[in-house]
Amino acid sequence: MTHRADRRDPEAFPVDDKRVYDAYVAGRQSAALAAGIRLGLFDLLEESPASEESVGEQLGLGVRPRRALLGALETMGLLVRKGSELALARDASAYLVRDKPGSLWGLIDMEIENFLSPATLLEALREDRSTVYGADDPWEAHEQDPERARAFTAAMHSVSERPAAGLAEVVDTRGVRSVLDVGGGSGALSIALARKHEELVCVVWDLAVVCELAREYARKADVAERVLAEPGDMFRQPFPEGHDVVLLSQILHDWPPEKGATLVQKAYTALPRGGRLWIHEKLVEEDLTPRANTLVSLDMMVWTEGQQYRESELRAMLAGAGFERVERRATAGYWSLIEAWK
Ligand SMILES: C[S@@+](CC[C@H](N)C(=O)[O-])C[C@H]1O[C@@H](n2cnc3c(N)ncnc32)[C@H](O)[C@@H]1O
């Protein structure tokens, strides 16, 4: 057994182990978050702060489980102590409570069934294919299984709601009447645009099973008259014409560069002269910052054929398709909009 003093011996252990150790334990943080979400811990504490004993009782957790989970979330800063009670930190209250606008609840809850585990990642890296649903293609799996489509679409909605509001705020909609939201999913982007800009009509163009869901989201958001959903296949069909803007939000990152270039070319073909393409993505800078965006390429390995792109790579695709003026703007958090004019 190594004596503790040996570990401090600068000759035997000249390099600090904390960065490696912290990276190793980081996966426990997402596991604790997802477990807390599924147990309803954050919803409970949103109602009112509570003692550890009371939390354990209400969630049916014994002393050891409750100490392990609450201790983890407290050291992560998501729970804060107020006297003898635990309460939610401000960000936990904003992003971990079910059904709050912009909450990441759906995204994190999906981790329980579809965790990016070392095993799924290893398989995806070795085979260079998505492994999340075993051998099945994720989009075909959604078409076959509406419940999977629903869970995935809810997760995407929860990722997209907040940046969607950011996008709606920064876009210049002068001269824009109609937006084609290609692979629009829940319609999170279209809903935010329609809410902020009363003159806009947005069409979510996605697989039929997803269009059903987009219509539900639009109804709930009370914008069903201006957020429509039309089934289509972005690879098998030309993009519908007659729209001033084509929006690709988190679409290019699902596909390899050559398929991305095809989609950008199809957008160019469908747009009128003066029409615009809006690309909304979490971009990776040349120095691999921000880390959160660079790490998403691991999710893309496990879920898709794609990757997180750099601005320079998207500019090359846009130039290849014939787009002329290209501008980039921050929308919210880690997100950016790239706007290109035909
Ligand atoms: C990563 S999600 C993005 C959803 C939405 N744009 C957002 O940012 O929240 C990708 C979307 O592309 C859709 N999709 C995948 N393959 C498609 C295809 N061949 N034709 C149309 N939509 C497709 C999926 O159903 C899904 O809704």
The ligand as a Gaussian input file, in Angstrom:
#p B3LYP/6-31G(d) Opt

LIG

0 1
 C      -31.002000      18.001000     -33.509000
 S      -32.696000      18.089000     -33.923000
 C      -32.896000      19.848000     -34.108000
 C      -34.305000      20.324000     -33.830000
 C      -34.510000      21.827000     -33.900000
 N      -34.068000      22.386000     -35.167000
 C      -33.835000      22.531000     -32.736000
 O      -32.814000      23.219000     -32.936000
 O      -34.350000      22.402000     -31.618000
 C      -32.687000      17.473000     -35.566000
 C      -34.046000      17.400000     -36.227000
 O      -33.854000      16.971000     -37.580000
 C      -34.932000      16.123000     -37.921000
 N      -34.562000      15.254000     -39.062000
 C      -33.665000      14.234000     -39.085000
 N      -33.597000      13.703000     -40.322000
 C      -34.478000      14.398000     -41.078000
 C      -34.858000      14.325000     -42.459000
 N      -34.303000      13.435000     -43.279000
 N      -35.765000      15.212000     -42.919000
 C      -36.333000      16.133000     -42.088000
 N      -36.011000      16.248000     -40.787000
 C      -35.093000      15.391000     -40.284000
 C      -35.169000      15.339000     -36.643000
 O      -36.452000      14.717000     -36.638000
 C      -34.990000      16.412000     -35.583000
 O      -36.204000      17.042000     -35.272000

